[in-house]
């Protein structure tokens, strides 16, 4: 009889798959940017350094990179924990979840990707987020989400909004239309930015709630299994 694959091994395979999708998706678009290929955003005739900075100015890219880093640590140790790691994990999770939601609802109709860029775009905005979310639900580890970790993780998107507005004011480049202060004005962008941070915190709070609920259920199952031995 073929023995069932241990849960921690399944988790490692899942997280490894997530890392692979992130690496291929981010890596492909990064190579296209280096090659000065117009992949649907940003000025393709800009200098290389500017194109690289603008590429990593996208929240989508940043959230995917964080997901990839967190998943890579879980390939090595599926039960990983630690104060900094908790901040990284919840930040990557609320970031990639909102990336999926905002892209699908708001940005997808504006996309102009073709060819291999379109495939990598699907990886960034759909495949990687879905793998990350399902991986968290299926394998955790939990409990890991705390209010302290959640609030510390929120520093990232708050700083992102501020730096994006400053960058746009200096260079004229805005990665997303809802942070374009030259067209919308400071007040509207401030409201949009606050709304995005609030949305991320709301999603993070949902993860916190689910983390506690699922941890209790997992704990009770382990207790029942122990008593049955």
C-alpha positions as CSV (number, residue, x, y, z in Angstrom):
1,X,0.0,0.0,0.0
2,X,1.3,3.5,-0.9
3,X,1.6,5.6,2.2
4,X,0.0,8.9,2.2
5,X,2.3,11.9,1.7
6,X,3.0,13.7,5.0
7,X,1.2,17.0,5.4
8,X,4.4,19.0,5.8
9,X,5.7,17.5,2.6
10,X,2.5,18.6,0.7
11,X,3.0,22.0,2.2
12,X,6.5,22.2,0.9
13,X,5.5,21.2,-2.6
14,X,2.7,23.8,-2.5
15,X,4.9,26.6,-1.3
16,X,7.6,25.6,-3.8
17,X,5.0,25.8,-6.6
18,X,4.1,29.3,-5.4
19,X,7.7,30.4,-5.4
20,X,8.1,29.0,-9.0
21,X,5.0,30.9,-10.3
22,X,6.2,34.1,-8.6
23,X,9.7,33.7,-9.9
24,X,8.6,33.0,-13.5
25,X,6.0,35.8,-13.6
26,X,8.1,38.5,-12.0
27,X,11.2,37.3,-13.8
28,X,9.6,37.3,-17.2
29,X,8.2,40.8,-16.9
30,X,11.5,42.0,-15.5
31,X,13.4,40.6,-18.5
32,X,11.0,42.2,-20.8
33,X,11.5,45.6,-19.1
34,X,15.3,45.2,-19.3
35,X,14.9,44.3,-23.0
36,X,12.9,47.5,-23.5
37,X,9.8,45.6,-24.6
38,X,6.6,47.6,-24.2
39,X,4.5,45.3,-22.0
40,X,1.5,47.5,-21.5
41,X,2.6,50.1,-19.0
42,X,5.3,52.7,-18.5
43,X,7.3,54.5,-21.2
44,X,9.2,51.8,-23.1
45,X,11.8,54.4,-24.3
46,X,12.8,55.5,-20.8
47,X,16.4,54.8,-19.7
48,X,17.1,51.3,-18.2
49,X,17.5,52.5,-14.6
50,X,14.2,54.4,-14.8
51,X,12.4,51.4,-16.3
52,X,13.7,49.2,-13.5
53,X,12.6,51.6,-10.7
54,X,9.2,52.0,-12.3
55,X,8.8,48.2,-12.6
56,X,9.4,47.7,-8.9
57,X,7.1,50.7,-8.1
58,X,4.1,48.5,-8.8
59,X,2.3,47.2,-5.7
60,X,1.6,44.0,-7.6
61,X,5.3,43.3,-8.1
62,X,6.1,44.2,-4.5
63,X,3.3,42.0,-3.1
64,X,4.4,39.1,-5.4
65,X,8.0,39.4,-4.2
66,X,6.9,39.3,-0.6
67,X,4.7,36.3,-1.2
68,X,7.7,34.6,-3.0
69,X,10.0,35.3,-0.1
70,X,7.5,34.1,2.5
71,X,6.7,30.9,0.5
72,X,10.4,30.2,0.1
73,X,11.0,30.2,3.8
74,X,8.1,27.8,4.2
75,X,9.6,25.4,1.7
76,X,12.6,25.1,4.1
77,X,10.4,25.0,7.2
78,X,6.6,24.7,6.9
79,X,6.0,25.5,10.5
80,X,8.2,28.7,10.5
81,X,7.6,31.4,13.1
82,X,9.2,34.5,14.4
83,X,8.3,38.2,15.1
84,X,9.7,39.5,11.8
85,X,8.4,36.5,9.8
86,X,4.9,37.1,11.1
87,X,5.0,40.7,9.8
88,X,6.3,39.5,6.4
89,X,3.7,36.7,6.2
90,X,0.6,38.8,7.0
91,X,1.9,41.7,4.9
92,X,2.4,39.4,1.9
93,X,-1.1,37.9,2.4
94,X,-3.1,41.0,2.7
95,X,-1.0,42.6,-0.1
96,X,-1.5,39.7,-2.6
97,X,-5.2,39.4,-1.7
98,X,-5.9,43.1,-2.4
99,X,-3.8,42.8,-5.5
100,X,-6.1,40.1,-6.8
101,X,-9.2,42.0,-5.9
102,X,-8.3,45.4,-7.2
103,X,-6.8,44.1,-10.4
104,X,-9.8,42.0,-11.2
105,X,-12.4,44.7,-10.4
106,X,-10.6,47.9,-11.5
107,X,-7.5,47.4,-13.5
108,X,-8.1,44.3,-15.7
109,X,-10.2,46.3,-18.2
110,X,-7.2,48.8,-18.6
111,X,-4.6,46.0,-19.2
112,X,-3.0,45.9,-22.6
113,X,-0.7,42.9,-22.3
114,X,0.0,40.5,-25.2
115,X,2.0,37.4,-25.8
116,X,4.3,36.2,-23.0
117,X,3.7,39.4,-21.1
118,X,0.0,38.4,-20.9
119,X,0.9,35.0,-19.5
120,X,3.2,36.5,-16.9
121,X,0.5,39.1,-16.0
122,X,-2.0,36.2,-15.3
123,X,0.7,34.7,-13.1
124,X,1.2,37.9,-11.1
125,X,-2.5,38.8,-10.7
126,X,-4.3,35.5,-10.6
127,X,-2.2,32.3,-10.3
128,X,0.2,33.5,-7.6
129,X,-2.5,35.2,-5.5
130,X,-4.8,32.1,-5.6
131,X,-1.9,29.8,-4.8
132,X,-0.9,32.0,-1.8
133,X,-4.4,32.3,-0.4
134,X,-5.1,28.6,-0.8
135,X,-1.7,27.7,0.6
136,X,-2.5,29.8,3.7
137,X,-5.9,28.2,4.1
138,X,-4.7,24.7,3.6
139,X,-1.3,24.7,5.3
140,X,-1.0,27.8,7.5
141,X,1.1,27.7,9.6
142,X,-1.1,28.9,12.4
143,X,-1.7,30.6,14.7
144,X,0.7,33.3,13.4
145,X,-1.4,36.5,12.9
146,X,-1.4,39.0,15.7
147,X,-2.6,42.6,15.9
148,X,1.0,43.8,16.4
149,X,2.2,42.0,13.3
150,X,-0.8,43.3,11.3
151,X,-0.2,46.9,12.3
152,X,3.5,46.7,11.7
153,X,2.9,45.2,8.3
154,X,0.6,48.2,7.5
155,X,3.6,50.4,7.5
156,X,4.6,49.0,4.1
157,X,1.5,50.1,2.2
158,X,1.3,53.4,4.0
159,X,4.9,54.2,3.1
160,X,4.2,52.9,-0.5
161,X,1.4,55.4,-1.0
162,X,3.6,58.3,0.3
163,X,6.6,57.3,-1.8
164,X,4.5,56.7,-4.9
165,X,3.0,60.2,-4.7
166,X,6.5,61.8,-4.1
167,X,7.9,59.8,-7.0
168,X,5.1,60.9,-9.3
169,X,5.5,64.5,-8.3
170,X,9.2,64.4,-9.2
171,X,9.1,62.2,-12.3
172,X,5.5,62.4,-13.5
173,X,5.2,58.5,-13.3
174,X,2.3,57.0,-11.4
175,X,1.9,53.2,-11.5
176,X,-1.9,53.4,-10.8
177,X,-4.4,56.0,-11.9
178,X,-5.9,56.3,-8.4
179,X,-2.7,57.8,-7.0
180,X,-2.2,60.3,-9.9
181,X,-2.1,63.5,-7.9
182,X,-1.5,65.6,-11.0
183,X,-4.9,64.6,-12.3
184,X,-6.9,63.9,-9.2
185,X,-5.5,66.4,-6.7
186,X,-4.0,65.9,-3.3
187,X,-7.3,65.5,-1.4
188,X,-8.6,62.7,-3.7
189,X,-5.4,60.8,-3.7
190,X,-5.2,61.1,0.1
191,X,-8.7,59.6,0.4
192,X,-7.8,56.9,-2.1
193,X,-4.6,56.1,-0.2
194,X,-6.3,56.0,3.2
195,X,-9.0,53.8,1.7
196,X,-6.4,51.3,0.3
197,X,-4.6,51.1,3.6
198,X,-7.9,50.6,5.4
199,X,-8.9,47.9,2.9
200,X,-5.5,46.1,3.5
201,X,-6.1,46.3,7.3
202,X,-9.6,45.0,6.9
203,X,-8.4,42.1,4.8
204,X,-5.6,41.5,7.4
205,X,-8.2,41.5,10.2
206,X,-10.1,38.8,8.3
207,X,-7.0,36.8,8.1
208,X,-6.4,37.3,11.9
209,X,-10.0,36.1,12.6
210,X,-9.6,33.1,10.4
211,X,-6.2,32.3,11.8
212,X,-7.7,32.0,15.3
213,X,-10.7,30.0,14.2
214,X,-8.7,27.6,12.1
215,X,-6.1,27.2,14.8
216,X,-8.7,26.2,17.3
217,X,-10.2,23.7,14.9
218,X,-6.7,22.3,14.1
219,X,-5.9,22.1,17.8
220,X,-9.1,20.2,18.5
221,X,-8.4,17.7,15.8
222,X,-4.9,17.1,17.1
223,X,-6.4,16.6,20.6
224,X,-8.9,14.1,19.3
225,X,-6.3,12.2,17.4
226,X,-4.1,12.1,20.5
227,X,-6.9,10.7,22.6
228,X,-7.8,8.1,20.0
229,X,-4.3,6.6,20.2
